[in-house]
Amino acid sequence: MLVEQQETACSQEDLDYIASIGPVGLSAGPIPELEQAWQACLVGQRERPSGVRPVIWASWQRCVRAGLNPEDFEYRFVDAAVLAEKLETHRLLIETAAEIMQGLLAYNPRGHINLTDAEGTTLHFCGLDITPVGSRLLESLQGTNCTGLALAEKRLVYVLSEENFGTGLRRRRMHCAAAPIRDGRGRIQAILTLTAEPGWFHFHTLGTVQAAAEAVSRQMALQALLREQQTVLEVLNEGLVVLDDRGRIKALNRYARQLFRVDRDLLGSPFRRLGRSDRADSLLLQADEGLHDLDIAFQLHDGTHLSCLASVCPMQQGGRIVSLRENRRIREITRRLIGTQASYTFETIRGGSRAMQDALRLARIASRGDSTTLILGESGTGKELFAQAIHNASERCDGPFVAVNCGAIPRDLVQSELFGYIEGAFTGSARGGSAGKFELADGGTIFLDEIGDMPFDAQASLLRVLQEGEVTRVGAKRSQQVDVRIVAATNRNLSQAVADGAFREDLYYRLNVLGLTVPPLRMRREDIPVLAQHFLERCAQSLRKPVRGISQEALEILSAHAWPGNVRELENTIERAANLATGELIQPDDLPVETLQVSRRPAPTAAPVPGTALDLVGHEINAIIAALRDTGGNIRLAAKRLGVSRGGLYNKMNRYGLSADSFRAGQH
């Protein structure tokens, strides 16, 4: 707001003084009382004569004390570099004031008007009597003058010719009025000074100058408000496009320019110039009541696509404001909120057995590229841990990691869950549609667990993602690009599923570019003590119990167990034992009954003989692996060597999470 009245107006004594002069203006003759008072001041008189206004006498006294010479009226100038900087800093002020100053000059044809900054430096002038740009009009340099007095008093002032201190100004026989130009907080930005001949200077001149200064102040306040609003628009993290009532672009902020990859040259152009969209004209530009979070895709001028949520707000004066939020950024926020990030790395996966080290070696190879990876293994072996580790070791580690259990999604919802849907795609669909898991994983990795349970019709859509790198929402006509690395996992034998017609052969080969098998716990029994101790330390901490280890007898029982539930079963067993333990060590009695019973079964004493039918009780997994290694993954030869049928071998491989591809050339 502008400064209050008492801070800007002349004193009542000043107003009465100029009113006494008369409404038609001052005469051209000197004012003897002022001349005599000035002479008295120069010779050291301290007491103010009655014919001199207090504000003028105080200014003269300051000039005398400063040792100013009234005969010296040479202008003092700021340095050229300083002036250039001032002119640039006050460019908007000068442009705003210049038009008002020119209009004011029409009522003062034989005078002039000048604009100075808050430090008394002349920035601009117009009229007959030129005040040089760059000259300094401070009272401390030029003596009593109207501009300097306005700065000293910080209010509207006037100075008659005989009230100036320097003889140069006194001889000009010109009267002046000056008013401050203030910003919205009342701080002086500049001084506007009008100089007129005596016949053109009267009581109303003060009001004219004051009104002109306030007009400049209001214009500057408005400009400041507009700049502030523009700054707010520019820093918003969503795109804003302002349209007129004809749908033409009036303004677009920085974020909108980045989204559409355009510059300000599009101002005045139709909205469709930003990008092509089937829904833009019909929904955005005709939304008289407004729209909220409309899912819309644009094809940009460079051939790329922009997918975003758009909202439309009509303006009372006509036109619309369109706000745009990029879907990718929304998905990033969503992922942070729901925690779709990978936490495991290769360093956190425990196990020093040969089988585990082989699996880790293949996983590290998979992490070096973007090739689709298929992880095989029984339930509970830690397939998702491997998937997370692959993601965290890859160049996509800063992107999202989205895990999907394909077997847990209802059959009729698989497509909409994975690929999303548009509004109205089916009964009960959310307004505005919804992004699928592939869109959420854009820029990162999607982990498709239990891929073998995916419905056959959804497999075709997944194949398209693998081949084209794009997804099509349910009900949509157009697809959109996604940059997703796929890691799939299953405990099923996909080779057999392909043979049975339950899984697409082309999809199987696209998934199994890189394959690895996570070994079951019974194949890496040497890892059981390490894993058991790790789980115990974590459980003891969360349970706040002083259980620090496992007794030797209990550890032997754990090592002898078959672990059909693998690592997940071991973790649950240790948690149960930690809850039941009464001392510092877990004892056999703390273990589940089924663990004790299994441990008492007689273990096979003889190793299987290569080339004969196997007992397939204790060491059949090792025998199958050895046969597959020796035959390079050839199922027919491996089955013949083991003395079983191909179908029987397939079933056992499926049970143990083994894949023949892992043993073929380049895989193992």
Solvent accessible surface area in square Angstrom, and as a share of the most:
residue,aa,sasa,rsa
1,M,179,0.80
2,L,52,0.26
3,V,30,0.18
4,E,96,0.43
5,Q,128,0.57
6,Q,136,0.61
7,E,84,0.38
8,T,7,0.04
9,A,27,0.21
10,C,9,0.05
11,S,49,0.32
12,Q,120,0.53
13,E,86,0.39
14,D,4,0.02
15,L,44,0.22
16,D,77,0.40
17,Y,55,0.21
18,I,1,0.01
19,A,52,0.41
20,S,91,0.58
21,I,47,0.24
22,G,15,0.14
23,P,97,0.61
24,V,127,0.73
25,G,10,0.10
26,L,18,0.09
27,S,85,0.55
28,A,80,0.62
29,G,33,0.32
30,P,100,0.63
31,I,41,0.21
32,P,79,0.50
33,E,98,0.44
34,L,0,0.00
35,E,66,0.29
36,Q,123,0.55
37,A,3,0.02
38,W,13,0.05
39,Q,87,0.39
40,A,20,0.16
41,C,1,0.00
42,L,57,0.29
43,V,127,0.73
44,G,45,0.44
45,Q,71,0.32
46,R,197,0.72
47,E,137,0.62
48,R,97,0.35
49,P,34,0.22
50,S,118,0.76
51,G,24,0.23
52,V,3,0.01
53,R,5,0.02
54,P,53,0.34
55,V,16,0.09
56,I,0,0.00
57,W,16,0.05
58,A,41,0.32
59,S,0,0.00
60,W,0,0.00
61,Q,22,0.10
62,R,78,0.28
63,C,1,0.01
64,V,54,0.31
65,R,170,0.62
66,A,66,0.51
67,G,63,0.61
68,L,45,0.22
69,N,86,0.44
70,P,22,0.14
71,E,116,0.52
72,D,56,0.29
73,F,34,0.14
74,E,126,0.56
75,Y,50,0.19
76,R,93,0.34
77,F,111,0.46
78,V,27,0.15
79,D,91,0.47
80,A,80,0.62
81,A,72,0.56
82,V,67,0.38
83,L,34,0.17
84,A,60,0.47
85,E,119,0.53
86,K,28,0.12
87,L,58,0.29
88,E,111,0.50
89,T,97,0.57
90,H,44,0.20
91,R,131,0.48
92,L,52,0.26
93,L,4,0.02
94,I,27,0.14
95,E,97,0.44
96,T,19,0.11
97,A,0,0.00
98,A,29,0.22
99,E,141,0.63
100,I,41,0.21
101,M,0,0.00
102,Q,107,0.47
103,G,40,0.39
104,L,11,0.05
105,L,26,0.13
106,A,78,0.60
107,Y,166,0.63
108,N,4,0.02
109,P,68,0.43
110,R,132,0.48
111,G,0,0.00
112,H,9,0.04
113,I,0,0.00
114,N,4,0.02
115,L,0,0.00
116,T,0,0.00
117,D,2,0.01
118,A,48,0.37
119,E,100,0.45
120,G,0,0.00
121,T,1,0.00
122,T,0,0.00
123,L,5,0.02
124,H,52,0.23
125,F,58,0.24
126,C,15,0.09
127,G,30,0.28
128,L,116,0.58
129,D,42,0.22
130,I,99,0.50
131,T,9,0.06
132,P,39,0.25
133,V,50,0.29
134,G,1,0.01
135,S,0,0.00
136,R,74,0.27
137,L,17,0.08
138,L,43,0.21
139,E,20,0.09
140,S,72,0.46
141,L,55,0.27
142,Q,10,0.04
143,G,1,0.01
144,T,0,0.00
145,N,10,0.05
146,C,4,0.02
147,T,4,0.02
148,G,2,0.02
149,L,0,0.00
150,A,0,0.00
151,L,24,0.12
152,A,50,0.39
153,E,55,0.25
154,K,120,0.51
155,R,38,0.14
156,L,10,0.05
157,V,4,0.02
158,Y,0,0.00
159,V,0,0.00
160,L,0,0.00
161,S,0,0.00
162,E,7,0.03
163,E,0,0.00
164,N,4,0.02
165,F,3,0.01
166,G,2,0.02
167,T,13,0.07
168,G,16,0.16
169,L,27,0.13
170,R,18,0.07
171,R,172,0.63
172,R,98,0.36
173,R,56,0.21
174,M,26,0.12
175,H,1,0.01
176,C,18,0.11
177,A,0,0.00
178,A,0,0.00
179,A,0,0.00
180,P,8,0.05
181,I,0,0.00
182,R,19,0.07
183,D,24,0.13
184,G,30,0.29
185,R,190,0.69
186,G,17,0.16
187,R,137,0.50
188,I,34,0.17
189,Q,53,0.23
190,A,0,0.00
191,I,0,0.00
192,L,0,0.00
193,T,4,0.03
194,L,7,0.03
195,T,9,0.05
196,A,1,0.01
197,E,44,0.20
198,P,11,0.07
199,G,49,0.47
200,W,118,0.41
201,F,0,0.00
202,H,48,0.21
203,F,81,0.34
204,H,118,0.53
205,T,11,0.06
206,L,6,0.03
207,G,46,0.44
208,T,51,0.30
209,V,0,0.00
210,Q,29,0.13
211,A,57,0.44
212,A,8,0.06
213,A,0,0.00
214,E,54,0.24
215,A,27,0.21
216,V,0,0.00
217,S,3,0.02
218,R,126,0.46
219,Q,80,0.35
220,M,14,0.06
221,A,38,0.29
222,L,89,0.44
223,Q,54,0.24
224,A,42,0.32
225,L,86,0.43
226,L,87,0.43
227,R,115,0.42
228,E,109,0.49
229,Q,89,0.40
230,Q,67,0.30
231,T,78,0.45
232,V,76,0.44
233,L,50,0.25
234,E,32,0.14
235,V,94,0.54
236,L,63,0.31
237,N,84,0.43
238,E,48,0.21
239,G,0,0.00
240,L,22,0.11
241,V,0,0.00
242,V,27,0.15
243,L,1,0.00
244,D,31,0.16
245,D,107,0.55
246,R,177,0.65
247,G,9,0.08
248,R,82,0.30
249,I,3,0.01
250,K,112,0.47
251,A,33,0.26
252,L,6,0.03
253,N,3,0.01
254,R,79,0.29
255,Y,27,0.10
256,A,0,0.00
257,R,36,0.13
258,Q,106,0.47
259,L,15,0.08
260,F,0,0.00
261,R,133,0.49
262,V,30,0.17
263,D,78,0.40
264,R,126,0.46
265,D,123,0.64
266,L,16,0.08
267,L,83,0.41
268,G,43,0.41
269,S,14,0.09
270,P,30,0.19
271,F,2,0.01
272,R,143,0.52
273,R,136,0.50
274,L,1,0.00
275,G,5,0.05
276,R,150,0.55
277,S,21,0.14
278,D,103,0.54
279,R,81,0.29
280,A,2,0.01
281,D,64,0.33
282,S,59,0.38
283,L,59,0.29
284,L,0,0.00
285,L,37,0.18
286,Q,127,0.56
287,A,11,0.09
288,D,106,0.55
289,E,169,0.76
290,G,18,0.17
291,L,38,0.19
292,H,135,0.60
293,D,62,0.32
294,L,15,0.08
295,D,22,0.11
296,I,3,0.01
297,A,52,0.40
298,F,1,0.01
299,Q,47,0.21
300,L,9,0.04
301,H,124,0.55
302,D,70,0.36
303,G,43,0.41
304,T,51,0.29
305,H,92,0.41
306,L,10,0.05
307,S,21,0.14
308,C,0,0.00
309,L,34,0.17
310,A,0,0.00
311,S,21,0.13
312,V,3,0.02
313,C,77,0.46
314,P,52,0.32
315,M,37,0.17
316,Q,193,0.86
317,Q,147,0.65
318,G,29,0.28
319,G,7,0.07
320,R,33,0.12
321,I,56,0.28
322,V,0,0.00
323,S,19,0.12
324,L,0,0.00
325,R,77,0.28
326,E,49,0.22
327,N,10,0.05
328,R,107,0.39
329,R,78,0.28
330,I,44,0.23
331,R,16,0.06
332,E,68,0.30
333,I,60,0.30
334,T,45,0.26
335,R,8,0.03
336,R,161,0.59
337,L,145,0.72
338,I,102,0.52
339,G,51,0.49
340,T,23,0.13
341,Q,85,0.38
342,A,16,0.12
343,S,87,0.56
344,Y,71,0.27
345,T,44,0.25
346,F,13,0.06
347,E,142,0.64
348,T,66,0.39
349,I,15,0.08
350,R,107,0.39
351,G,14,0.14
352,G,61,0.59
353,S,4,0.02
354,R,169,0.62
355,A,26,0.20
356,M,4,0.02
357,Q,78,0.35
358,D,17,0.09
359,A,4,0.03
360,L,7,0.03
361,R,109,0.40
362,L,21,0.10
363,A,0,0.00
364,R,89,0.33
365,I,66,0.34
366,A,1,0.01
367,S,8,0.05
368,R,186,0.68
369,G,35,0.34
370,D,83,0.43
371,S,46,0.30
372,T,16,0.09
373,T,0,0.00
374,L,1,0.01
375,I,0,0.00
376,L,13,0.07
377,G,0,0.00
378,E,17,0.08
379,S,52,0.34
380,G,6,0.05
381,T,3,0.02
382,G,19,0.18
383,K,13,0.06
384,E,62,0.28
385,L,59,0.30
386,F,2,0.01
387,A,0,0.00
388,Q,19,0.08
389,A,0,0.00
390,I,0,0.00
391,H,1,0.00
392,N,40,0.20
393,A,54,0.42
394,S,9,0.06
395,E,177,0.79
396,R,32,0.12
397,C,56,0.34
398,D,141,0.73
399,G,14,0.13
400,P,4,0.03
401,F,6,0.03
402,V,4,0.02
403,A,48,0.37
404,V,8,0.04
405,N,71,0.37
406,C,3,0.02
407,G,42,0.40
408,A,73,0.57
409,I,29,0.15
410,P,76,0.48
411,R,170,0.62
412,D,124,0.64
413,L,75,0.37
414,V,2,0.01
415,Q,58,0.26
416,S,14,0.09
417,E,67,0.30
418,L,0,0.00
419,F,4,0.02
420,G,0,0.00
421,Y,32,0.12
422,I,59,0.30
423,E,77,0.35
424,G,65,0.63
425,A,31,0.24
426,F,76,0.32
427,T,140,0.82
428,G,75,0.72
429,S,23,0.15
430,A,48,0.37
431,R,184,0.67
432,G,10,0.09
433,G,15,0.14
434,S,41,0.26
435,A,36,0.28
436,G,1,0.01
437,K,54,0.23
438,F,0,0.00
439,E,0,0.00
440,L,25,0.13
441,A,0,0.00
442,D,6,0.03
443,G,29,0.28
444,G,0,0.00
445,T,1,0.01
446,I,0,0.00
447,F,1,0.00
448,L,0,0.00
449,D,28,0.14
450,E,31,0.14
451,I,0,0.00
452,G,3,0.03
453,D,66,0.34
454,M,6,0.03
455,P,8,0.05
456,F,96,0.40
457,D,94,0.49
458,A,1,0.00
459,Q,0,0.00
460,A,45,0.35
461,S,32,0.21
462,L,0,0.00
463,L,12,0.06
464,R,109,0.40
465,V,10,0.06
466,L,28,0.14
467,Q,99,0.44
468,E,96,0.43
469,G,23,0.22
470,E,25,0.11
471,V,2,0.01
472,T,52,0.30
473,R,12,0.04
474,V,50,0.28
475,G,51,0.49
476,A,30,0.23
477,K,195,0.83
478,R,125,0.46
479,S,32,0.20
480,Q,36,0.16
481,Q,111,0.49
482,V,14,0.08
483,D,76,0.39
484,V,27,0.15
485,R,4,0.01
486,I,5,0.03
487,V,0,0.00
488,A,0,0.00
489,A,0,0.00
490,T,0,0.00
491,N,46,0.23
492,R,83,0.30
493,N,15,0.08
494,L,4,0.02
495,S,32,0.21
496,Q,48,0.21
497,A,5,0.04
498,V,32,0.18
499,A,78,0.60
500,D,96,0.50
501,G,53,0.51
502,A,49,0.38
503,F,4,0.02
504,R,64,0.23
505,E,96,0.43
506,D,60,0.31
507,L,0,0.00
508,Y,11,0.04
509,Y,132,0.50
510,R,98,0.36
511,L,0,0.00
512,N,23,0.12
513,V,73,0.42
514,L,51,0.25
515,G,8,0.07
516,L,2,0.01
517,T,22,0.13
518,V,0,0.00
519,P,6,0.04
520,P,0,0.00
521,L,0,0.00
522,R,49,0.18
523,M,30,0.13
524,R,4,0.02
525,R,86,0.31
526,E,110,0.49
527,D,3,0.01
528,I,0,0.00
529,P,48,0.30
530,V,78,0.45
531,L,10,0.05
532,A,0,0.00
533,Q,58,0.26
534,H,47,0.21
535,F,14,0.06
536,L,0,0.00
537,E,102,0.46
538,R,105,0.38
539,C,13,0.08
540,A,12,0.09
541,Q,145,0.65
542,S,79,0.51
543,L,61,0.30
544,R,211,0.77
545,K,61,0.26
546,P,107,0.67
547,V,6,0.04
548,R,155,0.57
549,G,8,0.08
550,I,25,0.13
551,S,15,0.09
552,Q,119,0.53
553,E,106,0.48
554,A,0,0.00
555,L,36,0.18
556,E,101,0.45
557,I,23,0.12
558,L,0,0.00
559,S,34,0.22
560,A,53,0.41
561,H,4,0.02
562,A,40,0.31
563,W,0,0.00
564,P,95,0.60
565,G,26,0.25
566,N,0,0.00
567,V,24,0.14
568,R,139,0.51
569,E,43,0.19
570,L,0,0.00
571,E,55,0.25
572,N,88,0.45
573,T,9,0.05
574,I,0,0.00
575,E,80,0.36
576,R,106,0.39
577,A,0,0.00
578,A,0,0.00
579,N,74,0.38
580,L,85,0.42
581,A,3,0.03
582,T,141,0.82
583,G,37,0.36
584,E,91,0.41
585,L,62,0.31
586,I,0,0.00
587,Q,82,0.36
588,P,19,0.12
589,D,129,0.67
590,D,18,0.09
591,L,5,0.02
592,P,11,0.07
593,V,93,0.54
594,E,100,0.45
595,T,1,0.01
596,L,27,0.14
597,Q,108,0.48
598,V,27,0.15
599,S,27,0.18
600,R,176,0.64
601,R,164,0.60
602,P,131,0.82
603,A,77,0.60
604,P,59,0.37
605,T,141,0.82
606,A,79,0.61
607,A,80,0.62
608,P,53,0.33
609,V,93,0.53
610,P,103,0.65
611,G,49,0.47
612,T,66,0.38
613,A,78,0.60
614,L,28,0.14
615,D,112,0.58
616,L,37,0.18
617,V,112,0.64
618,G,43,0.42
619,H,82,0.37
620,E,7,0.03
621,I,9,0.05
622,N,84,0.43
623,A,13,0.10
624,I,0,0.00
625,I,19,0.10
626,A,48,0.37
627,A,2,0.02
628,L,0,0.00
629,R,106,0.39
630,D,90,0.47
631,T,31,0.18
632,G,35,0.33
633,G,0,0.00
634,N,57,0.29
635,I,10,0.05
636,R,134,0.49
637,L,72,0.36
638,A,0,0.00
639,A,2,0.02
640,K,156,0.66
641,R,86,0.31
642,L,11,0.06
643,G,45,0.43
644,V,41,0.24
645,S,75,0.48
646,R,129,0.47
647,G,40,0.39
648,G,23,0.22
649,L,1,0.00
650,Y,37,0.14
651,N,90,0.46
652,K,35,0.15
653,M,2,0.01
654,N,54,0.28
655,R,139,0.51
656,Y,17,0.07
657,G,5,0.05
658,L,6,0.03
659,S,10,0.07
660,A,6,0.05
661,D,16,0.08
662,S,4,0.03
663,F,16,0.07
664,R,104,0.38
665,A,105,0.82
666,G,82,0.79
667,Q,39,0.17
668,H,83,0.37
